[in-house]
Amino acid sequence: MLEQECFRRSPLLLCVFVVFFIHPIVSSIPLGSKLSVVDNNCWVSSNGDFAVGFFNISDEHNEFRVGVRFNSKSIPYSQQTVVWVAGTDNDIVSNMSYFQLTHEGELALFDPLTGSKWKSETSNRAVVSAALHDNGNLVLIDMDQNIIWKSFDDPSDTLLPGQSLSVDKMLRATTKDYKSSYYTLYMNVSGQLQLRWELNIVYWKGESLSSAPNLTAFLTTDGALQIRDQSSNPVWSVFGEDHNDSVNYRFLRLDLDGNLRLYSWSEASKSWRSVWQAFENQCKVFATCGKRGVCVFNASGSADCRCPFEATEPENECLVPYELECESGSNMLTFKNTYLYGIYPPDNSVFLSSLQQCEQLCLNDTQCTVATFSNNGRPQCSIRKTKHVTGYADPSVSSISFVKRCSGPFAVIPSLTKSPTPKLPRRLCVPCLMGAASGTFFIFAILQLGIVFCIFRRKNFMVRKLPLAFTSPNSKGLIVLSFSEIKSLTEDLKDRIGPNLFKGVLPNNCLIAVKDLNASIEERRFRSAVVKLGSIHHKNLVKLEGYCCEFNHRFLVYEYAKNGSLDKYIGGDSTLCRKLTWRKRAEICSSVAKAICYLHTGCREFVSHGNLKCENVMLDENSVAKVCEYGFAIVGGEAKYCGFSAEKDVGDFGKLVLTLLTGSLDHAELCEWAYTEWIEGRVENVVDKRMGGVANSEELERSLRIAFWCLQVDERRRPSMDEVVRVLDGTLNVDPPPPPFVLQKPSQDDDPQENGSELSASFSSVYVS
């Protein structure tokens, strides 16, 4: 009766080892020991935390696997998770099977119906016994107590504390019936952890550590996943949120959904709790939705699969609405904030192009079905050539995707192309048409007269105030000024409010800030650059209102920030500095990070700042931080537009954060001093003593950590600004950074062409989502 109840339980659970007092705990398993489905027996570790035995993988059929599961009395039966399975996908056995330590010293799984299924291949290695260790490791031992074979060397989808993953091993996620899925965790020869789909698509990477030989991944008992060198010293780590807490049971598992998670047992809730995962947003896992559509991360924190095209039954596939031969031609559907990619096969051709060129590339290619344009430092167009398309959509995604469809009436979704019900012809009402035409003409004439009158009044007013040039804003709404108009608006550059920055007043009494670039730049390039900058709008960016490009004069006209630049508060007297409370400084850091993040990823083209510092952060009338002078940087007397990398801006941001925290404008040795004080536990010495109020310790820790990551000498270690924003906002945790002053040696395997595109993925592994 007990057996029958067991076999009716969930196939995900080990349901044959049911009650502890039926099966005595054994510390040593002698040769000839045998487990069987019929006998309902198992081997248990000496502490009772783990057990080896059979479990049913099907609710409908008597199909069994053999493996190790949690067995502690403090863990409810339904939560006693399987952590190791013997054999491969084909090693499924019937209810007549048995698992035995043979007299030849070999673990063997045997099914009388199909024969031998799996062996440990240890028959000639002098094995005298087996044991299930207290950490869940099933081992075979010789006469001298040497371990000949262990289950820890042949992991399934789980790592237990004390277990390592070497270069030649992998974790493979299993399906609900304990068959292998497409997802694997693999460590390459450079010691880099990688999550892969179908073994060839890498969708997550740890940090590359090729400078150290013989590396292994290791799960610690205190809740950390580490890469260790041959001396067992950690060289890379990620930590669970309960790191160092008193937790009895933990495990790391590659789950069925392709996400790698670290779990801890919660005694309070009597359940397993995820304390770290590789992806906070499940939609970023490759092929999360497979053939079922586009992944959308909903408010509850789970992923929904939605099909914007046509879903077919019964396969429930979401296919691109395009045939390779369209009689009436083809056009493109646009999906904003969406990243699409092809699967089956997962092809991917990448080109450098603009947004418009990307759409046209796919339209001109008869094989292309989908194109995705993205700009994460370099504008890229990815061309896909498969009808099986998946991806993800979210307002935070800056990518724009184009999907090809046939232009004819049959190209759209059938539910939208149903023939309308025929209607009887109606007689034409001529008087009605004449009346409607007369009314329309009268309204149109009145509107035209009104518009002409308004234009006439505005023109006369503006001509009285300024020369004609000022009345002609360009297509982006930017005011184009002559040099004489600049002098007039600023009273001959009289009121200086910053380095080469002057206060001015427009005829409508609006205040402006006029920046003299005091540098040469070719006229055509300058006008092209300011037109692009004029289309940028963000609440933490000072808006560009206009410009002057006359002879050798190059001026930029910005909106005016009433409270001036940040440097006068930091470098000024104590009265001004005290106005920068901790809360205000934290807000400034977050606002500046969001502004730079928007320049890097929120614009259609990557925009670098190139010269981020306190002088270029302004405070408006509400003391909200706004970044100015973006896009241009002066190098050797010449103004360069977007002439710097994202990593340069990230490094400058790190200096800005340290300046805000310490109140020091001297950067010569500030970073090294601040890092030493922080790492040696004297963090209170870092905080500006003139600051009003007390610093929030948690926010201070986050700010210092991310600042030191931003200041890494090895630019490959620096985070993206998107990661910086999330760390400062508290939605992403960050590891303690290494000293920023040591240059990481480049890997011999690094491809310079691919290094830029891998930066974000490589650094994201340092964070705990």
Secondary structure in CASP SS format (residue, H / E / C, confidence):
PFRMAT SS
TARGET T0000
AUTHOR 0000-0000-0000
METHOD secondary structure of the structure
MODEL  1
M C 1.00
L H 1.00
E H 1.00
Q H 1.00
E H 1.00
C H 1.00
F H 1.00
R C 1.00
R C 1.00
S C 1.00
P C 1.00
L C 1.00
L C 1.00
L C 1.00
C C 1.00
V C 1.00
F C 1.00
V C 1.00
V C 1.00
F H 1.00
F H 1.00
I H 1.00
H C 1.00
P C 1.00
I C 1.00
V C 1.00
S C 1.00
S C 1.00
I E 1.00
P E 1.00
L C 1.00
G C 1.00
S C 1.00
K E 1.00
L E 1.00
S E 1.00
V C 1.00
V C 1.00
D C 1.00
N C 1.00
N C 1.00
C C 1.00
W E 1.00
V E 1.00
S C 1.00
S C 1.00
N C 1.00
G C 1.00
D C 1.00
F E 1.00
A E 1.00
V E 1.00
G E 1.00
F E 1.00
F E 1.00
N E 1.00
I C 1.00
S C 1.00
D C 1.00
E C 1.00
H C 1.00
N C 1.00
E C 1.00
F E 1.00
R E 1.00
V E 1.00
G E 1.00
V E 1.00
R E 1.00
F E 1.00
N C 1.00
S C 1.00
K C 1.00
S C 1.00
I C 1.00
P C 1.00
Y H 1.00
S H 1.00
Q H 1.00
Q C 1.00
T C 1.00
V E 1.00
V E 1.00
W E 1.00
V E 1.00
A C 1.00
G C 1.00
T C 1.00
D C 1.00
N C 1.00
D C 1.00
I C 1.00
V E 1.00
S C 1.00
N C 1.00
M C 1.00
S C 1.00
Y E 1.00
F E 1.00
Q E 1.00
L E 1.00
T C 1.00
H C 1.00
E C 1.00
G C 1.00
E C 1.00
L E 1.00
A E 1.00
L E 1.00
F E 1.00
D E 1.00
P C 1.00
L C 1.00
T C 1.00
G E 1.00
S E 1.00
K E 1.00
W E 1.00
K E 1.00
S C 1.00
E C 1.00
T C 1.00
S C 1.00
N C 1.00
R C 1.00
A C 1.00
V E 1.00
V E 1.00
S E 1.00
A E 1.00
A E 1.00
L E 1.00
H C 1.00
D C 1.00
N C 1.00
G C 1.00
N C 1.00
L E 1.00
V E 1.00
L E 1.00
I E 1.00
D E 1.00
M C 1.00
D C 1.00
Q C 1.00
N C 1.00
I E 1.00
I E 1.00
W E 1.00
K E 1.00
S H 1.00
F H 1.00
D H 1.00
D C 1.00
P C 1.00
S C 1.00
D C 1.00
T E 1.00
L E 1.00
L C 1.00
P C 1.00
G C 1.00
Q C 1.00
S E 1.00
L E 1.00
S C 1.00
V C 1.00
D C 1.00
K C 1.00
M E 1.00
L E 1.00
R E 1.00
A E 1.00
T E 1.00
T C 1.00
K C 1.00
D C 1.00
Y C 1.00
K C 1.00
S E 1.00
S E 1.00
Y E 1.00
Y E 1.00
T E 1.00
L E 1.00
Y E 1.00
M E 1.00
N C 1.00
V C 1.00
S C 1.00
G C 1.00
Q C 1.00
L E 1.00
Q E 1.00
L E 1.00
R E 1.00
W E 1.00
E C 1.00
L C 1.00
N C 1.00
I E 1.00
V E 1.00
Y E 1.00
W E 1.00
K E 1.00
G C 1.00
E C 1.00
S C 1.00
L C 1.00
S C 1.00
S C 1.00
A C 1.00
P C 1.00
N C 1.00
L C 1.00
T E 1.00
A E 1.00
F E 1.00
L E 1.00
T C 1.00
T C 1.00
D C 1.00
G C 1.00
A E 1.00
L E 1.00
Q E 1.00
I E 1.00
R E 1.00
D C 1.00
Q C 1.00
S C 1.00
S C 1.00
N C 1.00
P E 1.00
V E 1.00
W E 1.00
S E 1.00
V E 1.00
F E 1.00
G C 1.00
E C 1.00
D C 1.00
H C 1.00
N C 1.00
D C 1.00
S C 1.00
V C 1.00
N C 1.00
Y C 1.00
R E 1.00
F E 1.00
L E 1.00
R E 1.00
L E 1.00
D C 1.00
L C 1.00
D C 1.00
G C 1.00
N C 1.00
L E 1.00
R E 1.00
L E 1.00
Y E 1.00
S E 1.00
W E 1.00
S E 1.00
E C 1.00
A C 1.00
S C 1.00
K C 1.00
S E 1.00
W E 1.00
R E 1.00
S E 1.00
V E 1.00
W E 1.00
Q E 1.00
A C 1.00
F C 1.00
E C 1.00
N C 1.00
Q H 1.00
C H 1.00
K H 1.00
V C 1.00
F C 1.00
A C 1.00
T C 1.00
C C 1.00
G H 1.00
K H 1.00
R H 1.00
G C 1.00
V E 1.00
C E 1.00
V E 1.00
F E 1.00
N C 1.00
A C 1.00
S C 1.00
G C 1.00
S C 1.00
A E 1.00
D E 1.00
C E 1.00
R E 1.00
C C 1.00
P C 1.00
F C 1.00
E E 1.00
A E 1.00
T E 1.00
E C 1.00
P C 1.00
E C 1.00
N C 1.00
E E 1.00
C E 1.00
L E 1.00
V C 1.00
P C 1.00
Y C 1.00
E C 1.00
L C 1.00
E C 1.00
C C 1.00
E C 1.00
S C 1.00
G C 1.00
S E 1.00
N E 1.00
M E 1.00
L E 1.00
T E 1.00
F E 1.00
K E 1.00
N C 1.00
T E 1.00
Y E 1.00
L E 1.00
Y E 1.00
G E 1.00
I C 1.00
Y C 1.00
P C 1.00
P C 1.00
D C 1.00
N C 1.00
S E 1.00
V E 1.00
F E 1.00
L E 1.00
S C 1.00
S C 1.00
L H 1.00
Q H 1.00
Q H 1.00
C H 1.00
E H 1.00
Q H 1.00
L H 1.00
C H 1.00
L H 1.00
N H 1.00
D C 1.00
T C 1.00
Q C 1.00
C C 1.00
T C 1.00
V E 1.00
A E 1.00
T E 1.00
F E 1.00
S E 1.00
N E 1.00
N C 1.00
G C 1.00
R C 1.00
P E 1.00
Q E 1.00
C E 1.00
S E 1.00
I E 1.00
R E 1.00
K C 1.00
T C 1.00
K C 1.00
H E 1.00
V E 1.00
T E 1.00
G E 1.00
Y E 1.00
A E 1.00
D C 1.00
P C 1.00
S C 1.00
V C 1.00
S C 1.00
S C 1.00
I E 1.00
S E 1.00
F E 1.00
V E 1.00
K E 1.00
R E 1.00
C E 1.00
S C 1.00
G C 1.00
P C 1.00
F C 1.00
A C 1.00
V C 1.00
I C 1.00
P H 1.00
S H 1.00
L H 1.00
T C 1.00
K C 1.00
S C 1.00
P C 1.00
T C 1.00
P C 1.00
K C 1.00
L C 1.00
P C 1.00
R C 1.00
R C 1.00
L C 1.00
C C 1.00
V H 1.00
P H 1.00
C H 1.00
L H 1.00
M H 1.00
G H 1.00
A H 1.00
A H 1.00
S H 1.00
G H 1.00
T H 1.00
F H 1.00
F H 1.00
I H 1.00
F H 1.00
A H 1.00
I H 1.00
L H 1.00
Q H 1.00
L H 1.00
G H 1.00
I H 1.00
V H 1.00
F H 1.00
C H 1.00
I H 1.00
F H 1.00
R H 1.00
R H 1.00
K H 1.00
N H 1.00
F H 1.00
M H 1.00
V H 1.00
R H 1.00
K H 1.00
L C 1.00
P C 1.00
L H 1.00
A H 1.00
F H 1.00
T H 1.00
S C 1.00
P C 1.00
N C 1.00
S C 1.00
K C 1.00
G C 1.00
L C 1.00
I E 1.00
V E 1.00
L E 1.00
S C 1.00
F H 1.00
S H 1.00
E H 1.00
I H 1.00
K H 1.00
S H 1.00
L H 1.00
T C 1.00
E C 1.00
D C 1.00
L C 1.00
K C 1.00
D C 1.00
R E 1.00
I E 1.00
G E 1.00
P C 1.00
N C 1.00
L E 1.00
F E 1.00
K E 1.00
G E 1.00
V E 1.00
L C 1.00
P C 1.00
N C 1.00
N C 1.00
C C 1.00
L E 1.00
I E 1.00
A E 1.00
V E 1.00
K E 1.00
D E 1.00
L C 1.00
N C 1.00
A C 1.00
S E 1.00
I C 1.00
E C 1.00
E H 1.00
R H 1.00
R H 1.00
F H 1.00
R H 1.00
S H 1.00
A H 1.00
V H 1.00
V H 1.00
K H 1.00
L H 1.00
G H 1.00
S C 1.00
I C 1.00
H C 1.00
H C 1.00
K C 1.00
N C 1.00
L E 1.00
V C 1.00
K C 1.00
L E 1.00
E E 1.00
G E 1.00
Y E 1.00
C E 1.00
C E 1.00
E E 1.00
F C 1.00
N C 1.00
H E 1.00
R E 1.00
F E 1.00
L E 1.00
V E 1.00
Y E 1.00
E E 1.00
Y C 1.00
A C 1.00
K C 1.00
N C 1.00
G C 1.00
S E 1.00
L C 1.00
D H 1.00
K H 1.00
Y H 1.00
I H 1.00
G C 1.00
G C 1.00
D C 1.00
S H 1.00
T H 1.00
L H 1.00
C H 1.00
R H 1.00
K C 1.00
L C 1.00
T C 1.00
W H 1.00
R H 1.00
K H 1.00
R H 1.00
A H 1.00
E H 1.00
I H 1.00
C H 1.00
S H 1.00
S H 1.00
V H 1.00
A H 1.00
K H 1.00
A H 1.00
I H 1.00
C H 1.00
Y H 1.00
L H 1.00
H H 1.00
T H 1.00
G H 1.00
C C 1.00
R C 1.00
E C 1.00
F C 1.00
V C 1.00
S C 1.00
H C 1.00
G C 1.00
N C 1.00
L C 1.00
K C 1.00
C H 1.00
E H 1.00
N H 1.00
V E 1.00
M E 1.00
L E 1.00
D C 1.00
E C 1.00
N C 1.00
S C 1.00
V C 1.00
A E 1.00
K E 1.00
V E 1.00
C C 1.00
E C 1.00
Y C 1.00
G C 1.00
F E 1.00
A E 1.00
I E 1.00
V E 1.00
G C 1.00
G C 1.00
E E 1.00
A E 1.00
K E 1.00
Y E 1.00
C C 1.00
G C 1.00
F C 1.00
S C 1.00
A H 1.00
E H 1.00
K H 1.00
D H 1.00
V H 1.00
G H 1.00
D H 1.00
F H 1.00
G H 1.00
K H 1.00
L H 1.00
V H 1.00
L H 1.00
T H 1.00
L H 1.00
L H 1.00
T H 1.00
G C 1.00
S C 1.00
L C 1.00
D C 1.00
H C 1.00
A C 1.00
E C 1.00
L H 1.00
C H 1.00
E H 1.00
W H 1.00
A H 1.00
Y H 1.00
T H 1.00
E H 1.00
W H 1.00
I H 1.00
E C 1.00
G C 1.00
R C 1.00
V H 1.00
E H 1.00
N H 1.00
V C 1.00
V C 1.00
D C 1.00
K C 1.00
R C 1.00
M C 1.00
G C 1.00
G C 1.00
V C 1.00
A C 1.00
N C 1.00
S H 1.00
E H 1.00
E H 1.00
L H 1.00
E H 1.00
R H 1.00
S H 1.00
L H 1.00
R H 1.00
I H 1.00
A H 1.00
F H 1.00
W H 1.00
C H 1.00
L C 1.00
Q C 1.00
V C 1.00
D C 1.00
E H 1.00
R H 1.00
R H 1.00
R C 1.00
P C 1.00
S C 1.00
M H 1.00
D H 1.00
E H 1.00
V H 1.00
V H 1.00
R H 1.00
V H 1.00
L H 1.00
D C 1.00
G C 1.00
T C 1.00
L C 1.00
N E 1.00
V E 1.00
D C 1.00
P C 1.00
P C 1.00
P C 1.00
P C 1.00
P C 1.00
F C 1.00
V C 1.00
L C 1.00
Q C 1.00
K C 1.00
P C 1.00
S C 1.00
Q C 1.00
D C 1.00
D C 1.00
D C 1.00
P H 1.00
Q H 1.00
E H 1.00
N H 1.00
G H 1.00
S H 1.00
E H 1.00
L H 1.00
S H 1.00
A H 1.00
S H 1.00
F H 1.00
S H 1.00
S C 1.00
V C 1.00
Y E 1.00
V E 1.00
S C 1.00
END
